[in-house]
């Protein structure tokens, strides 16, 4: 898709993050303020330069109008609050890039703040999901994300022979990555024996198949590409982005005819049609790993592996640092922490700047970032 209007028009010029923990001892508003202030400083800008704010949340974050007031922003030319889940983590960055590319704003902050462990825990039964379609799913054991994603995993196991041990290799690999990341909430080694003996959460998922419920916040600052080259850090360009749904845009699954597959097949093709690169050019991927199975699932759906072959790809060490396609060098949502997926984009920026330290992917120039939630999701290609 030559001449895609979004391609490389905006760059991520600043990033910020709070400590990730199980009990922040701070309000969500204060976490948001800390991360946003850090991103502004990282970009070498001041609050007077910021004229856009984008946030997504599940009714548990601080709204853009409140963050704008707390930051003391003098003007807002673009603001957006989306009451959605992790499927929007890439779309939030894309929306900021679109605002810049169309001249609606110049310097846009994207943030996500949550007390996901000490406050609202989305992984708990119910989790606020008691209305709409959920009232019809809950009596049949589909109330928590683990129950719903577990259904996808079990179907894939039935279709392709994926095993519990295959899921374990994902968890163990990403825990090893997290051991190199000082910000990660889980850095202790994980063995296959520990993994297999863990308590069941929702078949086929046990404890280590599930992401970390986390308190914390992250923020990214996007700026026009032509200004980014004169700013303090190596600019990271938003090269391509897609966002959408599969057979139906939300639950329930009455129009979903194949539970072994997702919307990523179509979205992956659309992403690379927009891009000036191919799948084999991707140096590393930050895949939305709310559950171990999603790494295997997305490797196949996006086209890095054929259907049924991703488990072997993982077993052979290809997603580890030094492998053919390192996945989640920071430890991912499974071990670094769950800031609703937006921490994936922060890690991608750090890697593309060459600031990954002991977990750095050598000579990284192109990153794939994904976001996912039940029947919809998004993808980004970020480049140096």
Residue frames relative to the residue before (quaternion, step in Angstrom):
aa qw qx qy qz dx dy dz
X 1.0000 0.0000 0.0000 0.0000 0.00 0.00 0.00
X 0.1513 -0.8357 0.5238 0.0665 3.55 0.36 1.26
X 0.8257 0.2361 -0.1759 0.4812 3.52 -1.10 0.75
X 0.1897 0.7899 -0.5582 0.1686 3.59 1.08 0.61
X 0.4704 -0.7401 0.3975 0.2700 3.62 -0.62 1.11
X 0.6776 0.4848 -0.3077 0.4595 3.62 1.15 -0.36
X 0.5243 0.7054 -0.3975 0.2638 3.56 1.12 -0.66
X 0.8800 -0.0703 -0.0008 0.4697 3.53 -0.80 1.21
X 0.4181 0.7159 -0.4691 0.3043 3.60 1.16 0.45
X 0.7713 0.2060 -0.1171 0.5908 3.59 1.19 -0.51
X 0.1604 -0.7835 0.5955 0.0758 3.53 -1.20 0.62
X 0.4191 -0.6498 0.5635 0.2907 3.54 -1.20 0.57
X 0.0936 -0.8461 0.5245 -0.0170 3.55 -0.51 1.24
X 0.7949 0.1361 -0.0931 0.5838 3.57 1.25 -0.22
X 0.0540 -0.7781 0.6248 0.0362 3.57 -1.12 0.69
X 0.0105 -0.7920 0.6105 -0.0027 3.53 -1.19 0.59
X 0.0101 0.7930 -0.6085 0.0277 3.56 -1.15 0.61
X 0.3685 -0.6730 0.5896 0.2524 3.52 -1.23 0.56
X 0.6442 -0.4199 0.4208 0.4813 3.53 -1.30 -0.22
X 0.3012 -0.7123 0.6018 0.1992 3.56 -1.15 0.69
X 0.1065 0.8106 -0.5605 0.1318 3.59 -0.75 1.02
X 0.5360 -0.5893 0.4900 0.3539 3.52 -1.39 -0.13
X 0.7802 0.0866 -0.0607 0.6165 3.58 1.28 -0.21
X 0.2292 -0.8369 0.4847 0.1104 3.57 0.00 1.30
X 0.2844 -0.7674 0.5221 0.2403 3.57 1.06 -0.68
X 0.6737 0.4344 -0.2817 0.5273 3.58 1.28 0.35
X 0.5422 -0.5857 0.4762 0.3691 3.55 -1.22 0.36
X 0.6268 -0.5268 0.4107 0.4011 3.54 -1.24 0.39
X 0.6188 0.5510 -0.3430 0.4426 3.59 1.03 -0.74
X 0.6654 0.4877 -0.3110 0.4718 3.59 0.95 -0.83
X 0.6202 0.5302 -0.3473 0.4622 3.60 1.01 -0.73
X 0.6476 0.5184 -0.3148 0.4612 3.58 0.94 -0.89
X 0.6582 0.5199 -0.3078 0.4492 3.57 0.92 -0.92
X 0.6522 0.5215 -0.3154 0.4507 3.58 0.95 -0.86
X 0.6923 0.4749 -0.2883 0.4606 3.58 0.83 -0.96
X 0.6661 0.4994 -0.3083 0.4602 3.60 0.92 -0.86
X 0.6461 0.5147 -0.3228 0.4620 3.60 0.95 -0.83
X 0.6452 0.5188 -0.3170 0.4626 3.57 1.02 -0.80
X 0.6572 0.5075 -0.3169 0.4584 3.61 0.97 -0.79
X 0.6284 0.5253 -0.3342 0.4665 3.59 1.01 -0.78
X 0.6735 0.4896 -0.2926 0.4701 3.57 0.90 -0.93
X 0.6352 0.5457 -0.3266 0.4383 3.58 1.00 -0.84
X 0.6939 0.4597 -0.2652 0.4867 3.58 1.12 -0.68
X 0.4618 -0.6958 0.4370 0.3341 3.57 1.25 -0.14
X 0.5364 0.6128 -0.4017 0.4187 3.57 1.21 0.52
X 0.3538 -0.6856 0.5762 0.2696 3.54 -1.33 -0.07
X 0.6954 -0.4693 0.3314 0.4317 3.56 -1.26 0.22
X 0.6092 0.5737 -0.3575 0.4147 3.61 1.11 -0.56
X 0.6306 0.5385 -0.3344 0.4479 3.59 1.22 -0.36
X 0.6445 0.5685 -0.3162 0.4018 3.57 1.16 -0.58
X 0.0319 0.8188 -0.5714 0.0460 3.58 -0.73 1.05
X 0.7451 0.3089 -0.2286 0.5451 3.59 1.21 0.38
X 0.0388 -0.7786 0.6263 0.0008 3.55 -1.15 0.74
X 0.0056 -0.7804 0.6250 -0.0198 3.57 -0.98 0.91
X 0.0661 0.7833 -0.6151 0.0615 3.57 -0.93 0.94
X 0.1042 -0.7432 0.6505 0.1169 3.55 -1.24 0.49
X 0.0285 0.8133 -0.5746 0.0873 3.57 -1.02 0.71
X 0.3424 -0.6950 0.5869 0.2351 3.51 -1.37 0.15
X 0.6800 -0.4862 0.2437 0.4918 3.52 0.91 1.11
X 0.6416 0.5172 -0.3291 0.4610 3.58 1.07 0.71
X 0.6356 0.5226 -0.3393 0.4559 3.61 1.21 0.23
X 0.5624 -0.5738 0.4704 0.3649 3.54 -1.36 0.07
X 0.4543 -0.7273 0.4493 0.2506 3.58 -0.67 1.12
X 0.6470 -0.5558 0.3604 0.3775 3.54 -1.18 0.64
X 0.6392 0.5317 -0.3494 0.4320 3.61 0.95 -0.73
X 0.6649 0.4872 -0.3046 0.4773 3.58 1.08 -0.71
X 0.6435 0.4990 -0.3237 0.4818 3.59 1.03 -0.74
X 0.6249 0.5347 -0.3393 0.4566 3.59 1.00 -0.77
X 0.6552 0.5017 -0.3070 0.4741 3.57 0.99 -0.82
X 0.6747 0.4991 -0.2968 0.4556 3.59 0.91 -0.93
X 0.6785 0.4704 -0.2889 0.4847 3.59 1.06 -0.71
X 0.3806 -0.7350 0.4752 0.2985 3.58 1.19 -0.44
X 0.2136 0.7999 -0.5337 0.1722 3.56 1.04 0.74
X 0.4279 -0.7360 0.4710 0.2311 3.54 -0.89 0.95
X 0.8030 0.0088 0.0212 0.5955 3.57 1.14 -0.57
X 0.1172 -0.7441 0.6493 0.1052 3.51 -1.28 0.48
X 0.1630 -0.7856 0.5918 0.0772 3.54 -0.81 1.04
X 0.7800 0.0760 -0.0584 0.6184 3.56 1.29 -0.34
X 0.1412 0.7660 -0.6222 0.0788 3.55 -0.93 0.90
X 0.0002 -0.8014 0.5966 -0.0419 3.55 -1.13 0.68
X 0.0516 -0.7471 0.6624 0.0210 3.54 -1.04 0.96
X 0.0661 -0.7979 0.5991 0.0128 3.56 -0.67 1.11
X 0.2513 -0.7676 0.5743 0.1334 3.57 -0.72 1.11
X 0.3635 0.7106 -0.4880 0.3533 3.51 0.35 1.36
X 0.5444 -0.6379 0.4481 0.3097 3.55 -1.32 0.03
X 0.8235 -0.2687 0.1947 0.4602 3.50 -1.30 -0.49
X 0.5124 0.6406 -0.4205 0.3877 3.59 1.23 -0.22
X 0.6951 0.4851 -0.2681 0.4580 3.60 1.24 -0.40
X 0.4131 0.7523 -0.4546 0.2383 3.62 1.23 -0.09
X 0.6931 0.4169 -0.2740 0.5203 3.61 1.06 -0.63
X 0.6295 0.5504 -0.3338 0.4351 3.57 1.02 -0.78
X 0.6010 0.5609 -0.3692 0.4334 3.62 1.06 -0.63
X 0.6561 0.4802 -0.3006 0.4985 3.58 1.01 -0.83
X 0.6483 0.5177 -0.3166 0.4598 3.58 0.97 -0.84
X 0.6382 0.5305 -0.3350 0.4462 3.58 1.00 -0.77
X 0.6360 0.5105 -0.3287 0.4763 3.58 1.00 -0.76
X 0.6487 0.5123 -0.3153 0.4662 3.58 0.99 -0.84
X 0.6443 0.5162 -0.3219 0.4634 3.58 1.02 -0.77
X 0.6267 0.5323 -0.3413 0.4553 3.60 0.99 -0.78
X 0.6713 0.4806 -0.2941 0.4816 3.57 1.01 -0.80
X 0.6757 0.5146 -0.3005 0.4340 3.59 0.87 -0.95
X 0.7303 0.4045 -0.2292 0.5004 3.60 1.11 -0.64
X 0.5443 -0.6570 0.3813 0.3558 3.59 1.26 0.12
X 0.4229 0.7146 -0.4654 0.3065 3.59 1.21 0.28
X 0.7826 -0.0219 0.0231 0.6217 3.59 1.19 -0.52
X 0.3925 -0.7280 0.5097 0.2371 3.57 -1.27 0.27
X 0.8001 0.0753 -0.0234 0.5947 3.60 0.84 -0.91
X 0.0248 -0.8416 0.5344 -0.0750 3.56 -0.27 1.34
X 0.2636 -0.7494 0.5927 0.1325 3.54 -0.92 1.02
X 0.1000 -0.7422 0.6599 0.0603 3.55 -1.07 0.87
X 0.0818 0.8205 -0.5601 0.0802 3.60 -0.70 0.98
X 0.0634 -0.7414 0.6634 0.0788 3.49 -1.40 0.32
X 0.0074 0.7882 -0.6128 0.0565 3.55 -0.75 1.11
X 0.1331 0.7993 -0.5721 0.1270 3.57 -0.94 0.85
X 0.2312 -0.6802 0.6656 0.2022 3.50 -1.28 0.50
X 0.0344 -0.8824 0.4684 -0.0293 3.51 0.51 1.29
X 0.6997 0.3849 -0.2773 0.5342 3.54 1.29 -0.05
X 0.7653 0.3522 -0.2041 0.4986 3.60 0.78 -0.98
X 0.7247 0.3792 -0.2274 0.5285 3.58 1.26 -0.32
X 0.8207 -0.0978 0.1088 0.5523 3.57 -0.62 -1.13
X 0.1347 -0.8042 0.5778 0.0357 3.57 -0.57 1.20
X 0.3030 -0.7981 0.4961 0.1587 3.55 -0.31 1.27
X 0.6438 0.5548 -0.3277 0.4128 3.58 1.16 -0.43
X 0.5515 0.6281 -0.4009 0.3749 3.58 1.20 -0.21
X 0.6315 -0.5197 0.4064 0.4074 3.55 -1.24 0.47
X 0.7431 0.2797 -0.2556 0.5516 3.56 -0.79 1.00
X 0.1519 0.8487 -0.5015 0.0713 3.56 0.52 -1.21
X 0.6868 -0.4546 0.2836 0.4912 3.57 1.13 0.57
X 0.6006 0.5693 -0.3491 0.4396 3.57 1.32 -0.08
X 0.3283 0.7649 -0.4908 0.2574 3.57 0.35 1.20
X 0.6952 0.4202 -0.2750 0.5143 3.57 1.26 0.08
X 0.7504 0.3811 -0.2747 0.4650 3.55 -1.30 0.03
X 0.8381 -0.1470 0.1241 0.5105 3.55 -1.06 -0.81
X 0.5991 0.6129 -0.3657 0.3630 3.58 1.06 -0.69
X 0.6084 0.5714 -0.3721 0.4061 3.60 1.03 -0.61
X 0.6815 0.4548 -0.2835 0.4983 3.57 1.21 -0.44
X 0.6544 0.5079 -0.3101 0.4665 3.60 1.21 -0.43
X 0.6221 0.6120 -0.3445 0.3461 3.58 0.92 -0.93
X 0.6665 0.5086 -0.3436 0.4232 3.67 0.81 -0.76
X 0.7111 0.4271 -0.2486 0.5001 3.57 1.23 -0.41
X 0.6468 -0.5715 0.3073 0.4008 3.58 1.23 0.42
X 0.6081 0.5215 -0.3747 0.4668 3.59 1.15 0.52
X 0.2805 0.7716 -0.5176 0.2409 3.54 0.45 1.25
X 0.7551 0.3244 -0.1919 0.5364 3.58 1.04 -0.71
X 0.6391 -0.5207 0.3846 0.4152 3.60 -1.18 0.38
X 0.6296 0.5462 -0.3497 0.4279 3.61 0.97 -0.78
X 0.6507 0.5165 -0.3210 0.4547 3.58 0.99 -0.77
X 0.6961 0.4742 -0.2771 0.4624 3.56 0.94 -0.89
X 0.6868 0.4520 -0.2903 0.4897 3.61 0.86 -0.90
X 0.5905 0.5811 -0.3629 0.4266 3.59 1.13 -0.61
X 0.5960 0.5611 -0.3505 0.4551 3.55 1.14 -0.64
X 0.6410 0.5085 -0.3243 0.4747 3.60 0.98 -0.81
X 0.6656 0.5165 -0.3056 0.4437 3.56 0.92 -0.96
X 0.6629 0.5089 -0.3112 0.4524 3.59 0.89 -0.91
X 0.6398 0.5166 -0.3350 0.4600 3.59 1.00 -0.73
X 0.6433 0.5141 -0.3181 0.4697 3.58 1.00 -0.83
X 0.6174 0.5366 -0.3398 0.4641 3.60 1.04 -0.74
X 0.6573 0.5108 -0.3014 0.4651 3.55 0.99 -0.86
X 0.7125 0.4732 -0.2614 0.4474 3.58 0.90 -0.95
X 0.8477 0.2205 -0.0461 0.4802 3.58 0.82 -1.01
X 0.5275 -0.6684 0.4041 0.3341 3.60 1.21 -0.01
X 0.2908 0.7526 -0.5281 0.2650 3.57 1.20 0.43
X 0.2357 -0.8077 0.5321 0.0945 3.59 -0.90 0.93
X 0.6688 -0.4686 0.3967 0.4193 3.51 -1.37 0.18
X 0.6322 0.5329 -0.3284 0.4566 3.60 1.00 -0.78
X 0.6012 0.5533 -0.3612 0.4494 3.60 1.08 -0.65
X 0.6430 0.4948 -0.3179 0.4906 3.57 0.98 -0.79
X 0.6228 0.5641 -0.3282 0.4315 3.56 1.06 -0.77
X 0.6253 0.5395 -0.3436 0.4471 3.59 0.99 -0.74
X 0.6103 0.5302 -0.3536 0.4705 3.61 1.07 -0.65
X 0.6816 0.5008 -0.2924 0.4461 3.58 0.79 -1.02
X 0.6801 0.4970 -0.2866 0.4565 3.58 0.91 -0.93
X 0.6467 0.5232 -0.3186 0.4545 3.59 0.97 -0.84
X 0.7131 0.4475 -0.2753 0.4642 3.57 0.81 -0.93
X 0.5944 0.5363 -0.3728 0.4692 3.60 1.12 -0.50
X 0.6246 0.5274 -0.3369 0.4672 3.59 1.04 -0.71
X 0.6275 0.5122 -0.3338 0.4822 3.60 1.05 -0.69
X 0.6593 0.5290 -0.3103 0.4349 3.58 0.91 -0.91
X 0.5796 0.5957 -0.3728 0.4126 3.59 1.11 -0.60
X 0.6851 0.4594 -0.2672 0.4982 3.59 1.24 -0.43
X 0.6623 0.4993 -0.2626 0.4930 3.57 1.34 -0.05
X 0.3602 -0.7742 0.4818 0.1966 3.57 -0.38 1.22
X 0.6583 0.5242 -0.3171 0.4373 3.61 1.11 -0.52
X 0.5351 0.6671 -0.3973 0.3329 3.59 1.19 -0.45
X 0.4248 -0.7100 0.5064 0.2429 3.56 -1.03 0.82
X 0.7579 0.2324 -0.1546 0.5896 3.61 1.23 -0.39
X 0.0587 0.8288 -0.5480 0.0966 3.57 -0.34 1.27
X 0.5118 0.6538 -0.4220 0.3641 3.59 1.25 -0.14
X 0.5859 -0.6010 0.4000 0.3681 3.63 -1.04 0.70
X 0.1712 -0.7604 0.6193 0.0946 3.54 -1.21 0.60
X 0.1786 -0.7874 0.5841 0.0833 3.58 -0.79 1.04
X 0.6337 -0.5209 0.3971 0.4115 3.56 -1.24 0.31
X 0.6110 0.5515 -0.3529 0.4451 3.58 1.04 -0.70
X 0.6532 0.4955 -0.3081 0.4826 3.59 0.94 -0.89
X 0.6485 0.5361 -0.3175 0.4372 3.54 0.91 -0.94
X 0.7325 0.4506 -0.2538 0.4427 3.59 0.74 -1.03
X 0.7026 0.4618 -0.2695 0.4695 3.59 1.12 -0.54
X 0.4647 0.6966 -0.4402 0.3242 3.61 1.26 -0.05
X 0.6002 -0.5866 0.4106 0.3565 3.55 -1.20 0.59
X 0.5184 -0.6449 0.4775 0.2955 3.53 -1.16 0.73
X 0.2470 -0.7480 0.6004 0.1376 3.56 -1.08 0.85
X 0.7204 -0.2458 0.1928 0.6192 3.57 0.84 -1.04
X 0.4898 -0.7063 0.4220 0.2883 3.56 -0.43 1.24
X 0.5941 -0.2366 -0.7686 0.0190 1.60 -1.72 1.84
X 0.4798 0.6995 -0.4207 0.3217 3.61 1.23 0.22
X 0.1168 -0.7419 0.6560 0.0745 3.51 -1.12 0.85
X 0.8263 -0.3110 0.1342 0.4500 3.55 -1.33 0.06
X 0.7649 0.4019 -0.2185 0.4534 3.59 0.77 -1.00
X 0.5370 0.5929 -0.4148 0.4337 3.59 1.26 0.15
X 0.7001 0.4882 -0.2376 0.4637 3.57 1.25 -0.40
X 0.5386 -0.6485 0.4382 0.3120 3.57 -1.03 0.82
X 0.5816 -0.5970 0.4412 0.3327 3.54 -1.34 0.33
X 0.3220 -0.6943 0.6061 0.2168 3.57 -0.82 0.97
X 0.0313 -0.8616 0.4934 -0.1147 3.54 -0.45 1.30
X 0.2962 -0.6811 0.6367 0.2075 3.52 -1.29 0.60
X 0.4647 0.6798 -0.4866 0.2917 3.58 -0.91 0.84
X 0.2042 -0.7606 0.6014 0.1347 3.54 -1.34 -0.04
X 0.0698 -0.7569 0.6470 0.0603 3.53 -1.27 0.57
X 0.0677 -0.7857 0.6136 0.0397 3.55 -1.24 0.44
X 0.1183 -0.7559 0.6394 0.0758 3.54 -1.24 0.62
X 0.2146 -0.7620 0.5992 0.1195 3.55 -1.05 0.81
X 0.1406 -0.7917 0.5927 0.0460 3.56 -0.79 1.09
X 0.0806 -0.7928 0.6039 -0.0182 3.53 -1.08 0.90
X 0.6348 -0.5063 0.3931 0.4315 3.61 -1.21 0.27
X 0.5788 -0.6228 0.4008 0.3411 3.57 -0.97 0.86
X 0.6789 0.5100 -0.3127 0.4257 3.58 0.93 -0.82
X 0.6666 0.4587 -0.3078 0.5005 3.60 1.19 -0.33
X 0.6021 0.6335 -0.3537 0.3333 3.56 1.06 -0.74
X 0.6159 0.5823 -0.3560 0.3935 3.59 1.07 -0.63
X 0.7059 0.4309 -0.2591 0.4988 3.60 1.20 -0.41
X 0.5492 0.6096 -0.3904 0.4175 3.58 1.27 0.20
X 0.7451 -0.4985 0.2117 0.3893 3.60 -1.17 0.53
X 0.8005 0.3033 -0.1455 0.4960 3.61 0.93 -0.81
X 0.6555 -0.4502 0.4316 0.4258 3.50 -1.39 0.23
X 0.3515 -0.7439 0.5150 0.2404 3.64 -0.58 1.03
X 0.2022 -0.7432 0.6266 0.1189 3.53 -1.16 0.71
X 0.2460 -0.8295 0.4917 0.0980 3.55 -0.32 1.28
X 0.3854 -0.6505 0.5984 0.2649 3.53 -1.19 0.67
X 0.1786 -0.8441 0.5012 0.0659 3.53 -0.09 1.34
X 0.7807 -0.1240 0.1027 0.6038 3.59 1.00 -0.81
X 0.0252 -0.7958 0.6049 -0.0121 3.55 -1.19 0.61
X 0.0033 -0.7593 0.6506 0.0149 3.54 -1.22 0.66
X 0.0059 -0.7714 0.6363 -0.0104 3.54 -1.27 0.51
X 0.3449 0.7522 -0.5127 0.2288 3.58 -0.85 0.85
X 0.4675 -0.6678 0.5190 0.2573 3.52 -1.38 -0.11
X 0.5419 -0.6194 0.4681 0.3219 3.51 -1.34 0.17
X 0.8583 -0.0830 0.0668 0.5020 3.55 -0.93 -0.92
X 0.7754 0.0552 -0.0307 0.6284 3.57 1.22 -0.52
X 0.4932 -0.7162 0.4074 0.2789 3.61 -0.88 0.84
X 0.8067 0.0984 -0.0795 0.5772 3.62 1.17 -0.12
X 0.6529 -0.4641 0.4024 0.4432 3.54 -1.34 -0.05
X 0.5777 -0.1121 -0.8014 -0.1066 1.59 -2.38 0.84
X 0.6505 -0.5650 0.3800 0.3365 3.54 -1.33 -0.09
X 0.2738 0.8137 -0.4863 0.1628 3.57 1.13 0.47
X 0.7420 0.3319 -0.2265 0.5367 3.62 1.19 -0.33
X 0.5246 0.6114 -0.4158 0.4220 3.58 1.25 0.41
X 0.1704 -0.8656 0.4670 0.0602 3.57 -0.22 1.26
X 0.7879 0.2020 -0.1231 0.5686 3.64 1.21 -0.13
X 0.2206 -0.8293 0.5043 0.0966 3.56 -0.17 1.29
X 0.5820 0.5722 -0.3881 0.4281 3.61 1.20 -0.11
X 0.7520 0.3376 -0.1813 0.5364 3.60 1.24 -0.26
X 0.2693 -0.7744 0.5614 0.1121 3.53 -1.28 0.46
X 0.7071 -0.4345 0.3482 0.4359 3.54 -1.35 -0.22
X 0.5454 0.6742 -0.3930 0.3058 3.61 1.18 -0.39
X 0.5261 0.6155 -0.4302 0.3991 3.61 1.13 -0.35
X 0.7069 0.4322 -0.2540 0.4990 3.55 0.83 -1.00
X 0.6785 0.5058 -0.3089 0.4341 3.60 0.83 -0.94
X 0.6286 0.5393 -0.3435 0.4428 3.59 1.01 -0.74
X 0.6537 0.5012 -0.3123 0.4732 3.57 0.95 -0.85
X 0.6566 0.5098 -0.3137 0.4590 3.59 0.96 -0.83
X 0.6314 0.5490 -0.3364 0.4321 3.58 0.99 -0.83
X 0.7463 0.4034 -0.2425 0.4706 3.57 0.71 -1.01
X 0.5547 0.5646 -0.4038 0.4589 3.61 1.20 -0.25
X 0.6715 0.4864 -0.2894 0.4783 3.58 1.14 -0.62
X 0.7029 0.5305 -0.2452 0.4054 3.55 1.12 -0.73
X 0.4085 -0.6678 0.5640 0.2628 3.50 -1.32 0.40
X 0.6528 0.4267 -0.3159 0.5403 3.57 0.92 0.98
X 0.3572 -0.7151 0.5602 0.2173 3.56 -1.34 0.13
X 0.7219 -0.4370 0.3054 0.4412 3.57 -1.27 0.22
X 0.6806 0.5096 -0.2997 0.4328 3.58 0.92 -0.85
X 0.6017 0.5643 -0.3583 0.4372 3.59 1.24 -0.18
X 0.5344 0.6392 -0.4053 0.3762 3.60 1.22 -0.35
X 0.3235 -0.7799 0.5119 0.1587 3.58 -0.76 1.07
X 0.7757 -0.1027 0.0581 0.6199 3.59 1.12 -0.59
X 0.2467 -0.7676 0.5764 0.1327 3.55 -1.27 0.42
X 0.1843 -0.7208 0.6560 0.1271 3.52 -1.17 0.74
X 0.0613 -0.8409 0.5366 -0.0350 3.54 -0.01 1.39
X 0.5208 -0.6612 0.4470 0.3029 3.57 -0.94 0.94
X 0.0036 -0.8481 0.5236 -0.0808 3.53 -0.03 1.38
X 0.0122 0.7925 -0.6064 0.0640 3.57 0.53 1.13
X 0.7678 0.0639 -0.0371 0.6364 3.56 1.25 -0.57
X 0.6569 -0.5523 0.3452 0.3800 3.56 -1.12 0.72
X 0.6335 0.5705 -0.3433 0.3941 3.56 0.90 -0.90
X 0.6260 0.5852 -0.3557 0.3731 3.58 1.01 -0.73
X 0.5728 0.5546 -0.3977 0.4541 3.60 1.13 -0.39
X 0.6655 0.4821 -0.2910 0.4899 3.58 0.89 -0.92
X 0.6503 0.5448 -0.3025 0.4346 3.55 0.91 -0.98
X 0.7398 0.4381 -0.2414 0.4500 3.57 0.75 -1.06
X 0.5709 0.5710 -0.3887 0.4438 3.59 1.07 -0.58
X 0.6952 0.4481 -0.2681 0.4940 3.58 1.02 -0.77
X 0.6932 0.5055 -0.2952 0.4204 3.55 0.75 -1.03
X 0.7127 0.4454 -0.2628 0.4739 3.60 0.94 -0.86
X 0.5840 -0.6533 0.3283 0.3527 3.56 1.26 -0.17
X 0.4377 0.6740 -0.4843 0.3460 3.61 1.14 0.42
X 0.7663 0.1321 -0.0820 0.6233 3.58 1.23 -0.50
X 0.5081 -0.6115 0.4987 0.3453 3.55 -1.22 0.41
X 0.6655 -0.4969 0.3506 0.4328 3.62 -1.16 0.42
X 0.8159 0.2366 -0.2014 0.4876 3.54 -0.88 1.02
X 0.6769 0.5252 -0.2908 0.4259 3.61 1.23 -0.20
X 0.5212 0.6740 -0.4170 0.3165 3.61 1.16 -0.27
X 0.5883 0.5742 -0.3831 0.4212 3.60 1.04 -0.63
X 0.6640 0.4865 -0.2961 0.4846 3.59 0.95 -0.84
X 0.5994 0.5636 -0.3394 0.4559 3.57 1.07 -0.78
X 0.6756 0.4762 -0.2823 0.4868 3.58 0.97 -0.88
X 0.6478 0.5401 -0.3182 0.4328 3.61 0.89 -0.94
X 0.6923 0.4876 -0.2664 0.4605 3.58 1.06 -0.77
X 0.5808 -0.6390 0.3511 0.3619 3.59 1.27 0.13
X 0.4089 0.7654 -0.4352 0.2401 3.57 1.24 0.16
X 0.6964 0.4401 -0.2965 0.4831 3.64 1.15 -0.39
X 0.5171 0.6303 -0.4224 0.3961 3.60 1.27 0.00
X 0.6349 -0.4800 0.4237 0.4325 3.54 -1.27 0.28
X 0.7546 0.2859 -0.2566 0.5320 3.56 -0.73 1.10
X 0.5814 0.5897 -0.3666 0.4240 3.59 1.28 -0.17
X 0.7401 -0.4151 0.2895 0.4429 3.55 -1.33 -0.01
X 0.7931 0.0125 0.0077 0.6089 3.60 1.03 -0.75
X 0.2105 -0.7931 0.5572 0.1277 3.62 0.05 1.20
X 0.1458 -0.7883 0.5958 0.0485 3.56 -0.93 0.98
X 0.8665 -0.0282 -0.0125 0.4983 3.55 -0.96 0.99
X 0.0668 -0.8432 0.5332 0.0187 3.60 0.51 1.16
X 0.6462 0.5293 -0.3104 0.4538 3.61 1.20 -0.48
X 0.6019 -0.5383 0.3730 0.4568 3.60 1.23 -0.30
X 0.3997 -0.7741 0.4247 0.2463 3.53 1.32 -0.09
X 0.7302 -0.3832 0.3281 0.4607 3.50 -1.35 -0.25
X 0.5983 0.5900 -0.3482 0.4156 3.56 1.20 -0.52
X 0.8380 0.1537 -0.0503 0.5212 3.60 0.96 -0.78
X 0.6386 0.4833 -0.3648 0.4748 3.65 0.99 -0.58
X 0.6194 -0.4881 0.3743 0.4878 3.57 0.82 -1.01
X 0.3840 -0.7199 0.5403 0.2058 3.52 -1.26 0.47
X 0.0770 0.7517 -0.6477 0.0978 3.53 -0.33 1.31
X 0.6683 -0.5606 0.2547 0.4174 3.48 0.89 1.19
X 0.7212 -0.4746 0.2334 0.4474 3.55 1.15 0.68
X 0.5715 0.6099 -0.4028 0.3730 3.61 1.12 -0.38
X 0.5634 0.5864 -0.3973 0.4253 3.62 1.16 -0.36
X 0.5181 0.6114 -0.4229 0.4229 3.62 1.21 -0.27
X 0.6808 0.4818 -0.2991 0.4637 3.60 0.88 -0.87
X 0.6063 0.5385 -0.3543 0.4657 3.59 1.07 -0.67
X 0.6578 0.4964 -0.3125 0.4725 3.59 0.93 -0.86
X 0.6316 0.5356 -0.3432 0.4432 3.59 0.93 -0.80
X 0.6472 0.5082 -0.3187 0.4705 3.58 0.99 -0.82
X 0.6571 0.5088 -0.3239 0.4522 3.59 0.87 -0.87
X 0.6514 0.5074 -0.3122 0.4699 3.59 0.98 -0.80
X 0.7054 0.4639 -0.2741 0.4605 3.58 0.85 -0.92
X 0.6179 0.4996 -0.3425 0.5013 3.58 1.23 -0.32
X 0.4569 -0.6815 0.4463 0.3573 3.57 1.23 -0.42
X 0.5261 0.6596 -0.3767 0.3823 3.57 1.28 0.43
X 0.3783 0.7739 -0.4463 0.2425 3.58 1.17 0.43
X 0.3713 -0.7528 0.4780 0.2586 3.59 1.25 -0.12
X 0.8494 -0.1067 0.0891 0.5092 3.57 -0.96 -0.90
X 0.7144 0.4225 -0.2551 0.4960 3.60 1.17 -0.44
X 0.3541 0.7757 -0.4681 0.2319 3.60 1.25 0.15
X 0.3369 -0.6909 0.6067 0.2027 3.54 -1.04 0.90
X 0.4375 -0.7352 0.4381 0.2759 3.64 -0.47 1.11
X 0.8748 0.0393 -0.0435 0.4810 3.54 -1.07 0.89
X 0.2187 0.8068 -0.5211 0.1725 3.59 1.06 0.70
X 0.0400 -0.8174 0.5743 -0.0221 3.55 -0.81 1.06
X 0.8013 0.1667 -0.0675 0.5706 3.59 1.12 -0.58
X 0.0654 -0.8067 0.5872 -0.0125 3.57 -0.82 1.07
X 0.2294 -0.7162 0.6400 0.1578 3.50 -1.24 0.67
X 0.0578 -0.7728 0.6318 0.0136 3.58 -0.95 0.94
X 0.1014 -0.8084 0.5778 0.0480 3.58 -0.94 0.86
X 0.1199 -0.7387 0.6574 0.0882 3.52 -1.38 0.37
X 0.0082 0.8288 -0.5545 0.0753 3.57 -0.94 0.83
X 0.1209 0.7816 -0.6083 0.0672 3.53 -1.15 0.68
X 0.8470 -0.1755 0.0613 0.4981 3.55 -0.29 1.34
X 0.8428 -0.1274 0.1197 0.5090 3.63 0.01 -1.21
X 0.7572 0.3004 -0.1843 0.5499 3.62 1.22 0.05
X 0.0570 0.8075 -0.5843 0.0567 3.53 -1.24 0.36
X 0.2610 -0.7498 0.5861 0.1615 3.52 -1.35 -0.20
X 0.1606 -0.7710 0.6100 0.0874 3.54 -1.31 0.42
X 0.1312 -0.7618 0.6306 0.0691 3.52 -1.23 0.67
X 0.1476 -0.7012 0.6799 0.1556 3.48 -1.32 0.49
X 0.0657 -0.7866 0.6139 -0.0050 3.55 -0.69 1.16
X 0.0312 -0.8213 0.5695 -0.0111 3.58 -0.92 0.87
X 0.5585 -0.5688 0.4846 0.3601 3.52 -1.30 0.40
